[in-house]
Amino acid sequence: MKVVLLFLFFPFILFSQEVEVFTNVDSLKVGIPFKLTYRVKLNGTFLWKEKSSKVFPAFSLENPKDSCYVELVKEERIKDSEGWQKYEMTLIPWDTGTVVLKETKYSLGDSTVIFSSDTVYVSTELIKGSNDIIDIREKFIDSSKNSNNDEQKNNWIYWVYLFLGLGLLSALLYWVLIKRKRKSRESLLKTPKERALNELEKLKNARTWETNQKEYYDKLSWILRTHITEEFLVNLMDKTTSETTVLLKTMGLNASIVKEIEEILNSADLVKFAASSSSHIFAQEKLETCVALIDTLKKNDENVG
């Protein structure tokens, strides 16, 4: 346990008047308040000097050049029935070691009263079995260190998350750009036939005819129209099935091929616009027919004529 030894040197010179100075404790700990009382007995009224600061003047006996922090928390001036005039102060010592309160001067007219000797002292003694007193300043220092450590730890965590976030963002951007680049390359390298067959394979694997036939037939007719448009350089995307059939016949396509294309488009129209439905087997057969058509359909070959 850290010990505070507090000496109060307050002898007095007040002509022939009675003067006393005493405390209400024999021992104390850091941060525990105690009372210091000046008493003067004289005829008339003694003017106690107002304290301009809440820091009571004190120094360390071990290091006389160093000031010690003793806080003045309360002042009270009392005159009792026996003629004693008291000046009572509540003080709190915040420094360890031997603390000496400096001499105190009071002026009364042309005279000066000085309290400055060793008639009264207060000391603390080591109490066995008690827990050690922790220096409050050490607590503040430890708290500051802990705060700094926490701040450094938080900063470290912040930077880790920042780098992780940047890494994930970079990876995502890289993946998107590479995927887009690959798609672009695939689009450039694939022929209309390859792209159409690839789309039909995706449609087959999705098995959309089992869950949403309207979506399935819409996709099937879109693939077929897109392929013919790209292969023969004609626009079928905004034409009806009848208009498409007429245009294909005028192009000189084989009648059997035109008929198969017309059947696929008519089946799609029934589901999309007439709320019709077909069996799963029929839907798969139309997909296989579309695959066979696209696989064999070419410009300027045996399909024309």
C-alpha positions in Angstrom: 0.0 0.0 0.0 1.3 3.4 -0.9 1.6 5.7 2.0 1.1 9.4 2.3 2.9 11.2 5.1 1.4 14.7 5.6 3.1 17.2 7.9 1.3 20.4 8.7 3.7 23.0 10.0 1.5 25.7 11.5 3.0 27.4 14.6 1.8 30.9 15.1 2.6 34.4 15.9 -0.5 36.4 16.8 0.8 38.6 19.6 -0.6 37.2 22.9 -3.8 35.7 21.3 -4.5 32.0 21.4 -4.0 30.2 18.0 -4.6 26.6 17.1 -4.3 24.5 14.0 -5.3 20.9 13.7 -6.8 18.2 11.5 -9.5 15.7 12.0 -7.5 12.6 11.2 -4.2 10.9 12.1 -3.8 9.1 8.8 -5.2 9.3 5.3 -4.9 7.8 1.9 -4.5 9.4 -1.5 -7.8 10.9 -2.7 -9.4 10.8 0.8 -10.6 14.3 2.1 -9.6 15.6 5.5 -10.3 18.8 7.4 -7.7 21.4 8.4 -8.9 23.9 10.9 -7.3 27.2 12.0 -8.7 28.7 15.3 -8.0 32.1 16.7 -9.4 33.5 20.0 -9.3 37.2 20.3 -11.6 40.2 20.9 -13.0 41.5 17.7 -13.2 39.9 14.3 -10.2 38.3 12.5 -10.3 38.7 8.7 -9.5 35.4 7.1 -7.9 35.7 3.7 -9.9 34.4 0.7 -8.2 31.6 -1.2 -7.9 32.6 -4.9 -7.1 29.1 -6.0 -8.5 25.7 -5.4 -5.0 24.2 -5.4 -3.6 24.4 -1.8 0.1 25.4 -1.8 2.2 22.3 -0.9 5.5 20.7 -1.8 7.2 17.3 -1.5 9.6 16.8 1.4 11.6 14.3 -0.7 11.8 16.9 -3.6 11.2 20.3 -2.1 11.4 21.9 -5.5 8.4 20.0 -6.7 4.9 21.1 -6.0 2.3 18.6 -4.8 -1.3 18.7 -5.7 -3.5 19.2 -2.7 -7.0 20.3 -3.7 -9.2 22.7 -1.7 -12.7 21.5 -2.0 -14.5 23.4 0.7 -14.1 26.5 2.9 -16.1 27.5 6.0 -15.7 30.4 8.5 -17.3 29.9 11.9 -17.5 32.0 15.1 -18.6 30.0 18.2 -20.1 31.1 21.5 -16.7 30.9 23.3 -15.1 33.5 21.1 -13.2 31.2 18.9 -13.1 32.1 15.2 -12.5 29.1 13.0 -11.4 28.8 9.4 -12.1 25.2 8.3 -10.9 23.8 5.0 -11.6 20.4 3.4 -8.5 19.3 1.5 -7.8 16.2 -0.7 -4.2 15.2 -1.3 -3.5 13.8 -4.8 0.2 13.1 -4.5 2.1 10.4 -2.7 5.1 10.7 -0.4 5.7 13.3 2.2 3.5 16.4 1.5 4.2 19.6 3.3 1.7 22.4 3.3 3.4 25.8 2.8 3.3 28.6 5.3 0.1 30.6 5.3 0.0 34.3 5.9 -2.9 36.5 7.0 -2.8 40.3 7.3 -4.7 42.2 9.9 -4.1 45.9 9.5 -0.4 46.5 9.6 0.3 43.2 11.2 0.9 39.9 9.5 0.0 36.5 11.0 2.2 33.6 9.8 1.4 29.9 10.4 4.7 28.1 9.8 6.0 25.5 12.3 5.7 21.8 13.2 3.3 21.8 16.1 0.8 19.6 14.3 1.4 16.7 11.8 -0.7 14.0 10.1 0.8 10.8 9.0 -0.4 7.6 7.4 0.9 4.2 8.5 1.0 0.9 6.6 -2.0 -1.2 7.6 -1.3 -4.9 7.4 -3.7 -7.0 5.5 -5.1 -4.2 3.5 -5.0 -3.9 -0.3 -2.3 -1.7 -1.8 -3.4 1.8 -2.8 -3.0 2.4 -6.5 -1.6 5.8 -7.4 -4.4 7.6 -9.1 -1.9 9.1 -11.5 -0.8 5.6 -12.5 -4.5 4.8 -13.2 -4.7 7.8 -15.5 -1.5 6.7 -17.2 -2.7 3.1 -17.5 -6.0 4.3 -18.8 -4.3 6.5 -21.3 -2.1 3.7 -22.4 -5.0 1.3 -22.7 -6.9 4.0 -24.7 -3.9 4.4 -27.0 -3.6 0.6 -27.4 -7.3 0.3 -28.2 -7.0 3.1 -30.7 -4.0 1.4 -32.3 -5.8 -1.9 -32.3 -8.9 -0.3 -33.9 -6.7 1.5 -36.5 -5.0 -1.9 -37.3 -8.4 -3.6 -37.7 -9.6 -0.7 -39.9 -6.6 -1.1 -42.2 -7.1 -4.8 -42.4 -10.7 -4.4 -43.4 -9.8 -1.7 -45.9 -7.2 -3.9 -47.6 -9.6 -6.8 -47.6 -12.3 -4.7 -49.1 -10.0 -3.3 -51.8 -8.8 -6.8 -52.5 -12.4 -8.1 -52.9 -13.3 -5.1 -55.0 -10.3 -5.6 -57.3 -11.1 -9.3 -57.6 -14.7 -8.6 -58.5 -13.7 -6.0 -61.1 -11.1 -8.3 -62.6 -13.7 -11.1 -62.8 -16.3 -8.9 -64.5 -13.8 -7.5 -67.0 -12.3 -10.9 -67.8 -15.8 -12.4 -68.2 -16.9 -9.6 -70.4 -13.8 -9.9 -72.5 -14.3 -13.6 -72.9 -17.9 -13.1 -73.8 -16.8 -10.5 -76.4 -14.2 -12.9 -77.8 -16.7 -15.7 -77.9 -19.2 -13.5 -79.7 -16.6 -12.5 -82.3 -15.3 -16.0 -82.8 -18.6 -17.9 -83.0 -20.6 -18.1 -86.2 -24.4 -17.5 -86.1 -24.9 -21.3 -86.2 -22.6 -21.8 -83.2 -24.3 -19.1 -81.2 -27.7 -20.4 -82.0 -26.8 -24.0 -81.1 -25.2 -22.8 -77.9 -28.4 -20.9 -76.9 -30.5 -24.0 -77.7 -28.3 -26.2 -75.5 -28.7 -23.7 -72.6 -32.5 -23.8 -73.1 -32.5 -27.6 -73.1 -30.5 -27.8 -69.9 -32.8 -25.2 -68.2 -35.9 -27.4 -68.9 -38.1 -24.4 -68.8 -40.9 -26.2 -70.6 -41.6 -27.9 -67.3 -42.1 -24.7 -65.3 -43.0 -21.9 -67.7 -44.0 -22.9 -71.3 -44.6 -19.3 -72.3 -41.1 -18.3 -71.4 -39.8 -21.5 -73.1 -41.5 -21.0 -76.4 -40.7 -17.3 -76.5 -37.0 -18.1 -76.1 -37.2 -20.9 -78.7 -38.8 -18.7 -81.4 -36.4 -15.8 -80.5 -33.4 -18.1 -81.1 -34.8 -19.3 -84.4 -35.7 -15.8 -85.7 -32.3 -14.4 -84.6 -30.4 -17.2 -86.4 -32.3 -16.8 -89.7 -31.9 -13.0 -89.5 -28.1 -13.3 -89.0 -27.6 -16.1 -91.5 -29.7 -14.7 -94.4 -29.3 -11.0 -93.5 -33.1 -10.4 -93.3 -35.0 -8.9 -90.3 -37.6 -11.3 -88.9 -37.6 -9.9 -85.4 -40.6 -7.6 -86.0 -42.6 -9.8 -88.3 -45.5 -12.1 -87.6 -45.4 -15.8 -88.4 -47.3 -15.4 -91.6 -45.1 -12.5 -92.8 -42.0 -14.6 -92.0 -43.3 -17.6 -93.9 -44.1 -15.5 -97.0 -40.6 -13.9 -96.8 -38.8 -17.2 -96.5 -40.7 -18.6 -99.5 -39.8 -15.6 -101.6 -36.1 -16.2 -100.7 -36.4 -19.6 -102.4 -36.0 -21.8 -99.3 -37.0 -25.4 -99.5 -40.7 -25.8 -98.9 -40.2 -28.5 -96.3 -37.8 -26.3 -94.3 -40.2 -23.4 -94.4 -43.0 -25.6 -93.2 -40.9 -26.8 -90.2 -40.1 -23.2 -89.3 -43.7 -22.2 -89.6 -44.8 -25.1 -87.3 -42.3 -24.1 -84.6 -43.4 -20.4 -84.8 -47.1 -21.3 -84.8 -46.7 -23.5 -81.7 -44.9 -20.7 -79.9 -47.7 -18.2 -80.9 -50.4 -20.6 -79.5 -48.6 -20.7 -76.1 -47.6 -17.0 -76.0 -50.8 -15.4 -77.3 -53.6 -18.0 -76.9 -52.7 -19.3 -73.4 -52.4 -22.8 -74.9 -50.0 -25.5 -73.6 -48.3 -28.5 -74.9 -47.0 -31.8 -73.5 -43.4 -31.9 -72.4 -42.6 -34.4 -75.1 -44.0 -32.1 -77.8 -42.0 -29.2 -76.4 -38.8 -31.2 -76.5 -39.5 -32.4 -80.0 -39.8 -28.8 -81.2 -36.5 -28.0 -79.6 -34.8 -30.9 -81.4 -36.4 -29.9 -84.7 -35.1 -26.4 -84.2 -31.6 -27.8 -83.5 -31.8 -29.8 -86.7 -32.9 -26.8 -88.8 -30.2 -24.6 -87.5 -27.6 -27.3 -88.0 -28.5 -27.7 -91.6 -29.8 -24.3 -92.6 -27.3 -22.3 -94.7 -27.4 -19.6 -97.3 -26.8 -20.5 -100.9 -26.8 -24.3 -100.5 -29.2 -27.1 -101.1 -31.8 -25.5 -98.7 -32.4 -22.9 -101.4 -34.4 -23.8 -104.4 
